[in-house]
Amino acid sequence: MKILVTAGPTREPIDPIRFLSNRSTGKMGFAVADQAARRGHEVKLVAGPVSLATPEGVDRRNVETAGEMLRAVEESVPWCDVLIMTAAVSDWRPAVVQTNKIKKREPVSGISLERTKDILQEIAPLKGHRMYVGFAAETDHLEQEARRKLRDKGLDLIVANDATQADAAFEADTNCVTLFSANGDVENVPLMPKKDVASRLIKKVEQLLCSA
C-alpha cells in the first residue's frame, strides 16, 4: 500500500521570534511511518517541526504551519491509498503576524486569533476509495468525542487517547489507545511502547482494507 502519514505539531507565528504550538513531539507519527515501512508499504511522511530522524525507507517532507501541512497533504493524497493523520495541527493562529519582534516594554492587551482550516474536512472531497485514519487526543469525554470526529470527518478509523495520562500522551515513549472503526469495531490497545502501538495500528489498517 501507499501510506501517507502526518506527524508532529505545527507552529503559527506571532512575530519573527514567537509562535503558538503544542506539546506534540511527533514520536507517535514517526513510529507509525516506521512500522508501515517495515511492513513493506511505501510511505510518505509530512512532518511538523520536530527533532526526530527520518525512518529508514520513508520519504519525508518538512512543514511548519497548519497551512503548509494542508497544502502538503492536498498534494500527496492523490498518491496514497491510506492517510493517517497523527499530526497535532494547531486549531488557531494569530489573525495578524507582527513583522518585527514585539518588545517586552510594549503594551500587549491580547492577541486576536482565527481558526485554521481543518485538514480532514478540506480534503474530504479527495477521499474516493482511500482510507482516512484520524487521531483524537482528548482530556474528557474520550469515546464521545472520538465517535463524533469519526462521524463528522468521514473517517474509516480513529485512534483515541487520553491526553491527561503522563505515560500515554504527548512527549511519552509509550501510549495506550482505543481504535474506533466506522464499521463499529472497537479495539483497546493497552499501555505499550509507541512503536508497538503503531504496529497494532498498521495491522488494523491492513485488516480493514482486506475486509472492505
FITIKE-321194 format. One record per residue: x, y, z of N, C-alpha, C, CB in turn; residue number from 0. Coordinates in nm, 4 decimals. Glycine has a CB too. Layout:
BEGIN
> n_x,n_y,n_z,ca_x,ca_y,ca_z,c_x,c_y,c_z,cb_x,cb_y,cb_z,nr
> X,Y,Z,X,Y,Z,X,Y,Z,X,Y,Z,NUM
...
***
This chain:
BEGIN
> n_x,n_y,n_z,ca_x,ca_y,ca_z,c_x,c_y,c_z,cb_x,cb_y,cb_z,nr
> 0.0831,-0.1200,0.0000,0.0000,0.0000,0.0000,0.0869,0.1254,0.0000,-0.0942,0.0004,0.1216,0
> 0.0280,0.2326,-0.0434,0.0910,0.3636,-0.0348,0.0265,0.4386,0.0816,0.0766,0.4435,-0.1696,1
> 0.1080,0.4684,0.1823,0.0557,0.5261,0.3063,0.1159,0.6647,0.3289,0.0861,0.4337,0.4271,2
> 0.0292,0.7615,0.3492,0.0689,0.8984,0.3803,0.0441,0.9237,0.5282,-0.0085,1.0013,0.2924,3
> 0.1479,0.9674,0.5999,0.1397,0.9910,0.7441,0.1739,1.1366,0.7731,0.2349,0.8956,0.8220,4
> 0.0970,1.1994,0.8602,0.1353,1.3313,0.9108,0.1760,1.3161,1.0570,0.0183,1.4350,0.8951,5
> 0.2701,1.3996,1.1016,0.3230,1.3832,1.2369,0.3699,1.5162,1.2931,0.4378,1.2823,1.2379,6
> 0.3719,1.5229,1.4261,0.4279,1.6390,1.4942,0.3289,1.7525,1.5107,0.5471,1.6883,1.4200,7
> 0.3762,1.8634,1.5656,0.2931,1.9815,1.5834,0.3013,2.0715,1.4604,0.3353,2.0585,1.7093,8
> 0.2261,2.1782,1.4628,0.2525,2.2898,1.3716,0.2826,2.4117,1.4573,0.1308,2.3165,1.2744,9
> 0.3440,2.5105,1.3956,0.3750,2.6366,1.4637,0.3102,2.7512,1.3870,0.5295,2.6581,1.4755,10
> 0.2389,2.8368,1.4603,0.1720,2.9517,1.3997,0.2377,3.0795,1.4522,0.0183,2.9506,1.4307,11
> 0.3095,3.1523,1.3662,0.3903,3.2651,1.4144,0.3080,3.3812,1.4703,0.4765,3.3158,1.3027,12
> 0.3611,3.4379,1.5791,0.3077,3.5611,1.6371,0.3895,3.6793,1.5869,0.3090,3.5551,1.7926,13
> 0.5207,3.6614,1.5916,0.6166,3.7574,1.5362,0.7360,3.6745,1.4893,0.6596,3.8689,1.6432,14
> 0.8456,3.7353,1.4430,0.9573,3.6544,1.3925,1.0232,3.5635,1.4968,1.0611,3.7449,1.3356,15
> 0.9929,3.5838,1.6256,1.0555,3.5079,1.7327,0.9600,3.4084,1.7974,1.1092,3.6019,1.8371,16
> 0.8363,3.4469,1.8147,0.7408,3.3695,1.8940,0.6375,3.2999,1.8060,0.6706,3.4599,1.9945,17
> 0.5770,3.1941,1.8630,0.4749,3.1215,1.7888,0.3799,3.0510,1.8852,0.5396,3.0199,1.6929,18
> 0.2642,3.0102,1.8345,0.1713,2.9235,1.9057,0.1954,2.7804,1.8604,0.0232,2.9661,1.8810,19
> 0.1959,2.6872,1.9538,0.2159,2.5480,1.9164,0.1565,2.4586,2.0255,0.3673,2.5171,1.8949,20
> 0.1991,2.3338,2.0308,0.1506,2.2409,2.1311,0.2623,2.1442,2.1696,0.0269,2.1642,2.0795,21
> 0.2325,2.0472,2.2536,0.3361,1.9616,2.3131,0.3708,1.8394,2.2283,0.2914,1.9158,2.4493,22
> 0.3151,1.8271,2.1114,0.3442,1.7092,2.0291,0.4928,1.7027,1.9930,0.2587,1.7109,1.9009,23
> 0.5508,1.5830,2.0050,0.6906,1.5608,1.9675,0.7040,1.4886,1.8338,0.7613,1.4813,2.0756,24
> 0.5925,1.4347,1.7838,0.5972,1.3588,1.6593,0.6315,1.2121,1.6776,0.6958,1.4205,1.5675,25
> 0.6566,1.1686,1.8013,0.7008,1.0304,1.8230,0.6006,0.9274,1.7724,0.7263,1.0073,1.9699,26
> 0.4712,0.9517,1.7963,0.3707,0.8556,1.7541,0.3643,0.8473,1.6018,0.2337,0.8931,1.8112,27
> 0.3624,0.9611,1.5371,0.3547,0.9624,1.3913,0.4765,0.9020,1.3247,0.3361,1.1022,1.3428,28
> 0.5949,0.9300,1.3784,0.7171,0.8730,1.3228,0.7192,0.7217,1.3434,0.8413,0.9378,1.3871,29
> 0.6658,0.6762,1.4580,0.6575,0.5323,1.4819,0.5632,0.4668,1.3810,0.6100,0.5040,1.6258,30
> 0.4529,0.5326,1.3495,0.3591,0.4798,1.2504,0.4255,0.4704,1.1134,0.2332,0.5682,1.2425,31
> 0.4954,0.5768,1.0737,0.5646,0.5750,0.9444,0.6692,0.4638,0.9408,0.6311,0.7113,0.9167,32
> 0.7431,0.4493,1.0502,0.8479,0.3473,1.0576,0.7898,0.2070,1.0474,0.9267,0.3616,1.1875,33
> 0.6844,0.1796,1.1230,0.6256,0.0458,1.1222,0.5604,0.0145,0.9880,0.5230,0.0323,1.2344,34
> 0.5012,0.1147,0.9252,0.4419,0.0931,0.7932,0.5496,0.0561,0.6914,0.3656,0.2189,0.7470,35
> 0.6637,0.1248,0.6974,0.7737,0.0941,0.6060,0.8305,-0.0446,0.6339,0.8844,0.1998,0.6178,36
> 0.8436,-0.0793,0.7619,0.8972,-0.2109,0.7982,0.8074,-0.3248,0.7493,0.9146,-0.2203,0.9498,37
> 0.6771,-0.2954,0.7357,0.5842,-0.3974,0.6880,0.5720,-0.3973,0.5359,0.4476,-0.3765,0.7504,38
> 0.6618,-0.3241,0.4710,0.6722,-0.3311,0.3261,0.5898,-0.2309,0.2490,0.6350,-0.4636,0.2828,39
> 0.5285,-0.1348,0.3182,0.4472,-0.0356,0.2490,0.5332,0.0819,0.2020,0.3342,0.0142,0.3404,40
> 0.4865,0.1505,0.1005,0.5521,0.2725,0.0530,0.4980,0.3883,0.1354,0.5280,0.2957,-0.1014,41
> 0.5878,0.4656,0.1967,0.5437,0.5635,0.2960,0.5971,0.7033,0.2654,0.5883,0.5205,0.4353,42
> 0.5057,0.7994,0.2710,0.5427,0.9409,0.2692,0.5036,1.0006,0.4039,0.4730,1.0176,0.1503,43
> 0.5911,1.0851,0.4562,0.5715,1.1458,0.5878,0.5759,1.2972,0.5761,0.6782,1.0963,0.6878,44
> 0.4684,1.3623,0.6195,0.4648,1.5083,0.6286,0.4850,1.5435,0.7753,0.3288,1.5680,0.5724,45
> 0.5984,1.6070,0.8051,0.6378,1.6280,0.9445,0.6405,1.7760,0.9807,0.7745,1.5662,0.9705,46
> 0.5787,1.8080,1.0925,0.5931,1.9401,1.1503,0.7313,1.9532,1.2131,0.4827,1.9669,1.2543,47
> 0.7594,2.0663,1.2779,0.8929,2.0915,1.3340,0.9233,2.0026,1.4541,0.9056,2.2373,1.3745,48
> 0.9981,1.8952,1.4307,1.0370,1.8024,1.5371,1.1850,1.7668,1.5218,0.9489,1.6737,1.5338,49
> 1.2421,1.7118,1.6276,1.3835,1.6725,1.6263,1.3937,1.5207,1.6246,1.4590,1.7308,1.7491,50
> 1.3470,1.4601,1.5189,1.3483,1.3152,1.5053,1.4098,1.2762,1.3716,1.2060,1.2579,1.5182,51
> 1.4834,1.1653,1.3719,1.5441,1.1163,1.2483,1.4372,1.0541,1.1593,1.6560,1.0135,1.2787,52
> 1.4554,1.0676,1.0303,1.3619,1.0101,0.9346,1.3716,0.8578,0.9364,1.3890,1.0643,0.7931,53
> 1.2609,0.7868,0.9520,1.2659,0.6401,0.9496,1.3214,0.5895,0.8156,1.1248,0.5811,0.9745,54
> 1.3906,0.4789,0.8215,1.4515,0.4223,0.7008,1.3437,0.3873,0.5981,1.5352,0.2969,0.7357,55
> 1.3693,0.4265,0.4744,1.2781,0.3946,0.3657,1.1580,0.4856,0.3541,1.2314,0.2574,0.3811,56
> 1.1544,0.5936,0.4326,1.0400,0.6844,0.4328,1.0770,0.8143,0.3622,0.9925,0.7128,0.5773,57
> 0.9892,0.8619,0.2761,1.0066,0.9889,0.2053,0.9465,1.1002,0.2911,0.9395,0.9849,0.0630,58
> 1.0318,1.1898,0.3405,0.9880,1.2909,0.4373,0.9803,1.4301,0.3750,1.0824,1.2933,0.5569,59
> 0.8753,1.5045,0.4128,0.8604,1.6446,0.3741,0.8347,1.7257,0.4998,0.7449,1.6637,0.2703,60
> 0.9143,1.8266,0.5240,0.9012,1.9095,0.6431,0.8125,2.0308,0.6164,1.0388,1.9546,0.6915,61
> 0.7263,2.0611,0.7129,0.6418,2.1799,0.7068,0.6453,2.2467,0.8440,0.4944,2.1439,0.6644,62
> 0.5884,2.3651,0.8523,0.5857,2.4343,0.9814,0.4443,2.4709,1.0242,0.6709,2.5596,0.9751,63
> 0.3687,2.5402,0.9408,0.2369,2.5881,0.9806,0.1262,2.4918,0.9389,0.2111,2.7252,0.9209,64
> 0.0077,2.5151,0.9933,-0.1086,2.4345,0.9552,-0.1391,2.4504,0.8072,-0.2311,2.4737,1.0386,65
> -0.1233,2.5713,0.7560,-0.1470,2.5949,0.6144,-0.0507,2.5179,0.5266,-0.1369,2.7416,0.5839,66
> 0.0758,2.5126,0.5670,0.1751,2.4366,0.4900,0.1447,2.2875,0.4958,0.3174,2.4636,0.5428,67
> 0.0992,2.2389,0.6116,0.0655,2.0969,0.6216,-0.0551,2.0643,0.5348,0.0379,2.0579,0.7677,68
> -0.1539,2.1514,0.5320,-0.2702,2.1308,0.4466,-0.2289,2.1202,0.3005,-0.3708,2.2443,0.4649,69
> -0.1445,2.2104,0.2546,-0.1016,2.2074,0.1137,-0.0244,2.0791,0.0829,-0.0141,2.3308,0.0813,70
> 0.0620,2.0374,0.1756,0.1404,1.9157,0.1534,0.0504,1.7938,0.1464,0.2445,1.8976,0.2642,71
> -0.0505,1.7876,0.2323,-0.1434,1.6745,0.2315,-0.2270,1.6751,0.1044,-0.2347,1.6782,0.3554,72
> -0.2768,1.7917,0.0658,-0.3562,1.8020,-0.0568,-0.2777,1.7526,-0.1780,-0.4011,1.9466,-0.0790,73
> -0.1494,1.7831,-0.1818,-0.0670,1.7425,-0.2949,-0.0389,1.5925,-0.2962,0.0632,1.8184,-0.2930,74
> -0.0353,1.5300,-0.1777,0.0039,1.3893,-0.1691,-0.1125,1.2919,-0.1599,0.0918,1.3700,-0.0514,75
> -0.2307,1.3381,-0.1203,-0.3450,1.2471,-0.1073,-0.3756,1.1714,-0.2365,-0.4676,1.3246,-0.0642,76
> -0.3712,1.2360,-0.3539,-0.3999,1.1597,-0.4760,-0.3057,1.0404,-0.4953,-0.3909,1.2510,-0.5967,77
> -0.1877,1.0450,-0.4368,-0.0891,0.9376,-0.4491,-0.1221,0.8194,-0.3604,0.0487,0.9890,-0.4155,78
> -0.1867,0.8429,-0.2442,-0.1921,0.7409,-0.1400,-0.3156,0.6532,-0.1463,-0.1854,0.8056,-0.0068,79
> -0.3051,0.5388,-0.0803,-0.4197,0.4506,-0.0549,-0.4760,0.4738,0.0846,-0.3793,0.3032,-0.0715,80
> -0.3877,0.5144,0.1762,-0.4257,0.5346,0.3158,-0.3628,0.6642,0.3660,-0.3818,0.4137,0.4041,81
> -0.4427,0.7461,0.4324,-0.3930,0.8655,0.5010,-0.4077,0.8443,0.6505,-0.4693,0.9940,0.4551,82
> -0.2984,0.8614,0.7249,-0.3018,0.8502,0.8708,-0.2587,0.9839,0.9301,-0.2094,0.7337,0.9214,83
> -0.3548,1.0564,0.9861,-0.3307,1.1917,1.0369,-0.2994,1.1872,1.1860,-0.4528,1.2827,1.0103,84
> -0.1720,1.1671,1.2199,-0.1342,1.1698,1.3609,-0.0943,1.3097,1.4066,-0.0201,1.0731,1.3860,85
> -0.0734,1.4014,1.3147,-0.0236,1.5343,1.3498,-0.1197,1.6078,1.4432,-0.0007,1.6167,1.2234,86
> -0.0632,1.6845,1.5350,-0.1407,1.7712,1.6234,-0.1407,1.9109,1.5616,-0.0815,1.7729,1.7701,87
> -0.2319,1.9307,1.4694,-0.2363,2.0557,1.3921,-0.3007,2.1656,1.4757,-0.3143,2.0361,1.2588,88
> -0.2405,2.2831,1.4751,-0.2947,2.3956,1.5518,-0.4356,2.4299,1.5045,-0.2030,2.5189,1.5393,89
> -0.5261,2.4476,1.5993,-0.6634,2.4866,1.5667,-0.6763,2.6376,1.5468,-0.7585,2.4407,1.6767,90
> -0.5794,2.7122,1.6021,-0.5863,2.8577,1.5990,-0.4528,2.9154,1.5528,-0.6241,2.9133,1.7377,91
> -0.4594,3.0354,1.4974,-0.3390,3.1095,1.4611,-0.3653,3.2580,1.4839,-0.2976,3.0818,1.3127,92
> -0.2605,3.3372,1.5072,-0.2805,3.4814,1.5220,-0.3411,3.5422,1.3960,-0.1479,3.5503,1.5547,93
> -0.4394,3.6273,1.4144,-0.5030,3.6922,1.2989,-0.4071,3.7861,1.2282,-0.6274,3.7690,1.3426,94
> -0.3136,3.8431,1.3050,-0.2125,3.9330,1.2484,-0.0754,3.8877,1.2974,-0.2398,4.0826,1.2881,95
> 0.0172,3.8692,1.2050,0.1546,3.8329,1.2406,0.2399,3.9587,1.2342,0.2112,3.7213,1.1455,96
> 0.3037,3.9922,1.3460,0.3863,4.1126,1.3516,0.5151,4.0920,1.2710,0.4194,4.1491,1.4987,97
> 0.5548,4.1928,1.1950,0.6759,4.1811,1.1133,0.8029,4.1984,1.1957,0.6734,4.2836,1.0015,98
> 0.7928,4.2662,1.3090,0.9066,4.2842,1.3987,0.8764,4.2213,1.5344,0.9405,4.4341,1.4147,99
> 0.9811,4.1857,1.6070,0.9642,4.1292,1.7395,0.8872,4.2245,1.8298,1.0997,4.0961,1.8007,100
> 0.7876,4.1714,1.9012,0.7136,4.2518,1.9983,0.8038,4.2723,2.1205,0.5771,4.1827,2.0386,101
> 0.8338,4.3961,2.1530,0.9240,4.4255,2.2634,0.8539,4.4075,2.3984,0.9785,4.5679,2.2506,102
> 0.9314,4.3656,2.4957,0.8772,4.3435,2.6299,0.8145,4.4709,2.6861,0.9871,4.2933,2.7241,103
> 0.8712,4.5841,2.6493,0.8216,4.7107,2.7038,0.6945,4.7590,2.6351,0.9281,4.8167,2.6921,104
> 0.6579,4.6976,2.5239,0.5392,4.7398,2.4504,0.4143,4.6795,2.5137,0.5495,4.6990,2.3020,105
> 0.3090,4.7581,2.5305,0.1853,4.7027,2.5892,0.1168,4.6080,2.4913,0.0880,4.8165,2.6292,106
> 0.0773,4.4917,2.5409,0.0030,4.3955,2.4598,-0.1227,4.3577,2.5376,0.0902,4.2682,2.4258,107
> -0.2369,4.4016,2.4891,-0.3623,4.3754,2.5602,-0.4183,4.2385,2.5254,-0.4654,4.4833,2.5280,108
> -0.3720,4.1808,2.4168,-0.4213,4.0492,2.3770,-0.3800,4.0182,2.2344,-0.5739,4.0417,2.3908,109
> -0.3955,3.8941,2.1960,-0.3645,3.8508,2.0597,-0.4924,3.7940,1.9997,-0.2479,3.7444,2.0573,110
> -0.5383,3.8547,1.8912,-0.6582,3.8063,1.8246,-0.6256,3.6790,1.7468,-0.7165,3.9146,1.7307,111
> -0.7107,3.5787,1.7622,-0.6881,3.4507,1.6967,-0.7961,3.4230,1.5937,-0.6832,3.3383,1.7995,112
> -0.7605,3.3446,1.4934,-0.8572,3.2971,1.3952,-0.8369,3.1478,1.3749,-0.8434,3.3738,1.2606,113
> -0.9416,3.0795,1.3330,-0.9345,2.9361,1.3153,-0.8466,2.9007,1.1951,-1.0748,2.8778,1.2983,114
> -0.7713,2.7931,1.2088,-0.7033,2.7363,1.0929,-0.8014,2.6422,1.0221,-0.5714,2.6606,1.1352,115
> -0.7709,2.6054,0.9000,-0.8581,2.5147,0.8268,-0.8407,2.3725,0.8783,-0.8292,2.5213,0.6759,116
> -0.9509,2.3006,0.8895,-0.9485,2.1605,0.9321,-0.9032,2.0768,0.8126,-1.0900,2.1132,0.9850,117
> -0.7873,2.0152,0.8234,-0.7295,1.9449,0.7091,-0.8203,1.8323,0.6614,-0.5921,1.8891,0.7452,118
> -0.8719,1.7516,0.7524,-0.9560,1.6391,0.7106,-1.0844,1.6864,0.6429,-0.9902,1.5514,0.8308,119
> -1.1411,1.7952,0.6893,-1.2603,1.8486,0.6237,-1.2265,1.9043,0.4859,-1.3246,1.9575,0.7102,120
> -1.1112,1.9672,0.4748,-1.0717,2.0263,0.3469,-1.0467,1.9199,0.2403,-0.9467,2.1116,0.3649,121
> -0.9936,1.8043,0.2822,-0.9588,1.7014,0.1838,-1.0669,1.5937,0.1713,-0.8265,1.6366,0.2214,122
> -1.1793,1.6120,0.2375,-1.2880,1.5139,0.2284,-1.3286,1.4853,0.0836,-1.4092,1.5631,0.3067,123
> -1.3351,1.5868,-0.0049,-1.3729,1.5583,-0.1434,-1.2721,1.4713,-0.2194,-1.3912,1.6872,-0.2169,124
> -1.1507,1.4577,-0.1674,-1.0475,1.3781,-0.2340,-1.0493,1.2326,-0.1899,-0.9110,1.4373,-0.2074,125
> -1.1369,1.1953,-0.0977,-1.1285,1.0637,-0.0343,-1.1444,0.9486,-0.1335,-1.2337,1.0522,0.0733,126
> -1.2513,0.9470,-0.2085,-1.2721,0.8383,-0.3029,-1.2638,0.7026,-0.2341,-1.1702,0.8461,-0.4153,127
> -1.1794,0.6139,-0.2871,-1.1620,0.4790,-0.2322,-1.0644,0.4751,-0.1154,-1.1143,0.3852,-0.3405,128
> -1.0030,0.5880,-0.0846,-0.8950,0.5894,0.0148,-0.9465,0.5691,0.1567,-0.8187,0.7204,0.0068,129
> -0.8592,0.5148,0.2406,-0.8898,0.5034,0.3828,-0.8323,0.6241,0.4557,-0.8333,0.3709,0.4419,130
> -0.9165,0.6889,0.5364,-0.8733,0.8026,0.6167,-0.8732,0.7596,0.7638,-0.9663,0.9275,0.5937,131
> -0.7595,0.7816,0.8295,-0.7442,0.7481,0.9709,-0.7090,0.8761,1.0467,-0.6342,0.6376,0.9919,132
> -0.7826,0.9044,1.1523,-0.7560,1.0224,1.2330,-0.7118,0.9859,1.3736,-0.8787,1.1101,1.2389,133
> -0.6606,1.0856,1.4456,-0.6232,1.0705,1.5861,-0.7022,1.1723,1.6676,-0.4687,1.0893,1.6067,134
> -0.7396,1.1324,1.7878,-0.8115,1.2223,1.8780,-0.7460,1.2170,2.0151,-0.9623,1.1844,1.8872,135
> -0.6757,1.3224,2.0513,-0.6193,1.3355,2.1859,-0.7154,1.4207,2.2672,-0.4747,1.3989,2.1831,136
> -0.7775,1.3596,2.3668,-0.8824,1.4268,2.4435,-0.8472,1.4311,2.5915,-1.0171,1.3564,2.4236,137
> -0.9072,1.5261,2.6624,-0.8901,1.5350,2.8072,-1.0163,1.4938,2.8822,-0.8508,1.6761,2.8464,138
> -1.1289,1.4824,2.8105,-1.2521,1.4350,2.8718,-1.3462,1.3837,2.7624,-1.3199,1.5480,2.9551,139
> -1.4463,1.3071,2.8031,-1.5457,1.2519,2.7100,-1.4778,1.1868,2.5892,-1.6423,1.3625,2.6629,140
> -1.3807,1.1013,2.6193,-1.2957,1.0436,2.5145,-1.3763,0.9696,2.4081,-1.1945,0.9488,2.5763,141
> -1.4563,0.8743,2.4489,-1.5305,0.7949,2.3499,-1.6304,0.8807,2.2735,-1.6034,0.6786,2.4182,142
> -1.7002,0.9680,2.3429,-1.7988,1.0543,2.2780,-1.7337,1.1418,2.1718,-1.8698,1.1416,2.3815,143
> -1.6212,1.2040,2.2059,-1.5533,1.2917,2.1111,-1.4935,1.2129,1.9952,-1.4443,1.3714,2.1816,144
> -1.4389,1.0949,2.0250,-1.3808,1.0132,1.9183,-1.4877,0.9701,1.8186,-1.3107,0.8899,1.9771,145
> -1.6017,0.9266,1.8685,-1.7088,0.8834,1.7783,-1.7649,1.0000,1.6981,-1.8208,0.8163,1.8573,146
> -1.7714,1.1167,1.7600,-1.8193,1.2354,1.6876,-1.7258,1.2696,1.5729,-1.8322,1.3559,1.7827,147
> -1.5948,1.2685,1.6002,-1.4982,1.3009,1.4952,-1.4965,1.1941,1.3863,-1.3584,1.3168,1.5550,148
> -1.5103,1.0695,1.4264,-1.5170,0.9599,1.3298,-1.6308,0.9846,1.2305,-1.5366,0.8241,1.4023,149
> -1.7455,1.0255,1.2833,-1.8633,1.0507,1.2001,-1.8513,1.1817,1.1215,-1.9887,1.0538,1.2870,150
> -1.8209,1.2896,1.1910,-1.8237,1.4217,1.1283,-1.7155,1.4392,1.0228,-1.8090,1.5285,1.2333,151
> -1.6022,1.3733,1.0410,-1.4918,1.3886,0.9471,-1.4899,1.2792,0.8399,-1.3607,1.3886,1.0222,152
> -1.5870,1.1894,0.8431,-1.5952,1.0857,0.7427,-1.4780,0.9897,0.7442,-1.6060,1.1472,0.6095,153
> -1.4333,0.9523,0.8650,-1.3163,0.8656,0.8787,-1.3550,0.7185,0.8747,-1.2427,0.8963,1.0086,154
> -1.2584,0.6355,0.8405,-1.2759,0.4909,0.8463,-1.2311,0.4350,0.9814,-1.1981,0.4238,0.7332,155
> -1.1416,0.5091,1.0466,-1.0838,0.4636,1.1731,-1.0324,0.5853,1.2482,-0.9692,0.3594,1.1497,156
> -1.0509,0.5850,1.3801,-0.9929,0.6924,1.4614,-0.9225,0.6308,1.5813,-1.1022,0.7938,1.5076,157
> -0.8092,0.6882,1.6163,-0.7269,0.6420,1.7275,-0.7415,0.7443,1.8398,-0.5757,0.6238,1.6850,158
> -0.8006,0.7030,1.9511,-0.8288,0.7958,2.0602,-0.7393,0.7669,2.1792,-0.9760,0.7878,2.1015,159
> -0.6871,0.8740,2.2389,-0.6090,0.8550,2.3609,-0.6335,0.9696,2.4588,-0.4591,0.8442,2.3278,160
> -0.6119,0.9396,2.5857,-0.6337,1.0337,2.6947,-0.5085,1.1193,2.7118,-0.6687,0.9592,2.8269,161
> -0.5189,1.2478,2.6758,-0.4029,1.3368,2.6792,-0.3611,1.3754,2.8198,-0.4319,1.4608,2.6007,162
> -0.4387,1.3369,2.9200,-0.4016,1.3713,3.0581,-0.3097,1.2673,3.1206,-0.5264,1.3868,3.1436,163
> -0.2910,1.1530,3.0568,-0.2064,1.0480,3.1128,-0.0599,1.0766,3.0808,-0.2478,0.9093,3.0580,164
> 0.0209,1.0922,3.1840,0.1605,1.1315,3.1660,0.2398,1.0296,3.0868,0.2258,1.1527,3.2996,165
> 0.2044,0.9008,3.0992,0.2815,0.7966,3.0326,0.2181,0.7501,2.9023,0.2985,0.6794,3.1245,166
> 0.1158,0.8235,2.8552,0.0436,0.7759,2.7370,-0.0061,0.8901,2.6496,-0.0735,0.6897,2.7789,167
> 0.0699,0.9970,2.6430,0.0253,1.1086,2.5599,0.1480,1.1809,2.5047,-0.0655,1.2067,2.6412,168
> 0.1383,1.3125,2.4923,0.2478,1.3907,2.4364,0.3763,1.3705,2.5161,0.2109,1.5387,2.4329,169
> 0.4864,1.3607,2.4445,0.6228,1.3549,2.4983,0.6612,1.2191,2.5551,0.6389,1.4581,2.6048,170
> 0.5660,1.1316,2.5779,0.5971,0.9995,2.6331,0.6448,0.9051,2.5231,0.4739,0.9403,2.7044,171
> 0.7140,0.8000,2.5640,0.7583,0.6963,2.4700,0.6592,0.5808,2.4634,0.8963,0.6439,2.5098,172
> 0.5561,0.5857,2.5477,0.4531,0.4827,2.5497,0.3172,0.5458,2.5212,0.4518,0.4088,2.6857,173
> 0.2216,0.4603,2.4913,0.0869,0.5099,2.4646,-0.0128,0.3975,2.4904,0.0743,0.5631,2.3185,174
> -0.1355,0.4340,2.5216,-0.2461,0.3379,2.5234,-0.3630,0.4065,2.4542,-0.2838,0.2921,2.6716,175
> -0.4269,0.3372,2.3623,-0.5270,0.3993,2.2771,-0.6462,0.3057,2.2603,-0.4668,0.4357,2.1401,176
> -0.7517,0.3617,2.2058,-0.8666,0.2830,2.1631,-0.8912,0.3112,2.0161,-0.9930,0.3152,2.2484,177
> -0.9076,0.2040,1.9383,-0.9334,0.2163,1.7954,-1.0829,0.2018,1.7700,-0.8534,0.1105,1.7150,178
> -1.1440,0.3064,1.7173,-1.2858,0.3036,1.6821,-1.2967,0.2995,1.5298,-1.3622,0.4280,1.7414,179
> -1.3595,0.1953,1.4778,-1.3757,0.1812,1.3333,-1.5156,0.2240,1.2912,-1.3488,0.0361,1.2895,180
> -1.5280,0.2701,1.1679,-1.6588,0.3121,1.1168,-1.7558,0.1954,1.1088,-1.6440,0.3764,0.9794,181
> -1.7035,0.0736,1.0996,-1.7904,-0.0442,1.0922,-1.8395,-0.0899,1.2292,-1.7173,-0.1580,1.0245,182
> -1.8027,-0.0146,1.3354,-1.8489,-0.0456,1.4703,-1.7497,-0.1196,1.5568,-1.9712,-0.1244,1.4624,183
> -1.6418,-0.1688,1.4987,-1.5401,-0.2382,1.5772,-1.4731,-0.1439,1.6761,-1.4354,-0.3005,1.4853,184
> -1.4432,-0.1951,1.7940,-1.3685,-0.1196,1.8949,-1.2558,-0.2093,1.9450,-1.4618,-0.0727,2.0138,185
> -1.1334,-0.1564,1.9456,-1.0182,-0.2339,1.9922,-0.9389,-0.1515,2.0929,-0.9279,-0.2765,1.8731,186
> -0.9245,-0.2036,2.2126,-0.8462,-0.1357,2.3161,-0.7016,-0.1834,2.3098,-0.9061,-0.1613,2.4574,187
> -0.6106,-0.0898,2.3005,-0.4674,-0.1206,2.2964,-0.4066,-0.0749,2.4287,-0.3963,-0.0510,2.1735,188
> -0.3603,-0.1653,2.5131,-0.3085,-0.1282,2.6448,-0.1752,-0.0539,2.6348,-0.2919,-0.2527,2.7314,189
> -0.1286,-0.0045,2.7487,-0.0042,0.0716,2.7520,0.1122,-0.0122,2.7000,0.0250,0.1203,2.8944,190
> 0.1839,0.0428,2.6038,0.2988,-0.0242,2.5436,0.3809,0.0806,2.4697,0.2540,-0.1397,2.4472,191
> 0.5036,0.0462,2.4295,0.5842,0.1420,2.3524,0.5108,0.1884,2.2273,0.7186,0.0795,2.3135,192
> 0.5351,0.3120,2.1884,0.4638,0.3687,2.0742,0.4894,0.2904,1.9455,0.5040,0.5138,2.0547,193
> 0.6070,0.2309,1.9325,0.6331,0.1517,1.8121,0.5403,0.0305,1.8062,0.7803,0.1063,1.8082,194
> 0.5055,-0.0254,1.9214,0.4149,-0.1397,1.9252,0.2705,-0.0963,1.9003,0.4260,-0.2119,2.0600,195
> 0.2331,0.0200,1.9531,0.1015,0.0761,1.9215,0.0905,0.1000,1.7713,0.0774,0.2083,1.9995,196
> 0.1985,0.1549,1.7131,0.1999,0.1815,1.5693,0.1849,0.0524,1.4897,0.3293,0.2532,1.5294,197
> 0.2521,-0.0530,1.5338,0.2414,-0.1809,1.4658,0.0988,-0.2332,1.4703,0.3365,-0.2821,1.5277,198
> 0.0339,-0.2221,1.5868,-0.1054,-0.2653,1.6003,-0.1954,-0.1849,1.5068,-0.1531,-0.2504,1.7465,199
> -0.1681,-0.0551,1.4952,-0.2487,0.0303,1.4087,-0.2342,-0.0102,1.2625,-0.2093,0.1766,1.4268,200
> -0.1118,-0.0307,1.2175,-0.0904,-0.0683,1.0774,-0.1566,-0.2024,1.0472,0.0604,-0.0750,1.0454,201
> -0.1477,-0.2971,1.1395,-0.2136,-0.4263,1.1196,-0.3653,-0.4101,1.1125,-0.1763,-0.5232,1.2326,202
> -0.4208,-0.3175,1.1918,-0.5647,-0.2910,1.1869,-0.6032,-0.2316,1.0526,-0.6067,-0.1966,1.3006,203
> -0.5224,-0.1402,1.0020,-0.5488,-0.0806,0.8707,-0.5481,-0.1893,0.7631,-0.4436,0.0292,0.8378,204
> -0.4487,-0.2743,0.7684,-0.4397,-0.3852,0.6712,-0.5633,-0.4744,0.6797,-0.3119,-0.4696,0.6959,205
> -0.6050,-0.5056,0.8009,-0.7222,-0.5901,0.8224,-0.8471,-0.5268,0.7638,-0.7423,-0.6167,0.9710,206
> -0.8674,-0.3964,0.7889,-0.9858,-0.3284,0.7389,-0.9867,-0.3221,0.5870,-0.9942,-0.1885,0.7965,207
> -0.8703,-0.3015,0.5275,-0.8643,-0.2960,0.3820,-0.8926,-0.4328,0.3197,-0.7277,-0.2452,0.3370,208
> -0.8449,-0.5366,0.3836,-0.8667,-0.6727,0.3315,-1.0140,-0.7116,0.3393,-0.7815,-0.7747,0.4096,209
> -1.0842,-0.6589,0.4402,-1.2249,-0.6949,0.4584,-1.3200,-0.6036,0.3837,-1.2594,-0.6934,0.6041,210
> -1.2656,-0.4964,0.3231,-1.3505,-0.3991,0.2538,-1.4078,-0.4585,0.1253,-1.2708,-0.2712,0.2221,211
***
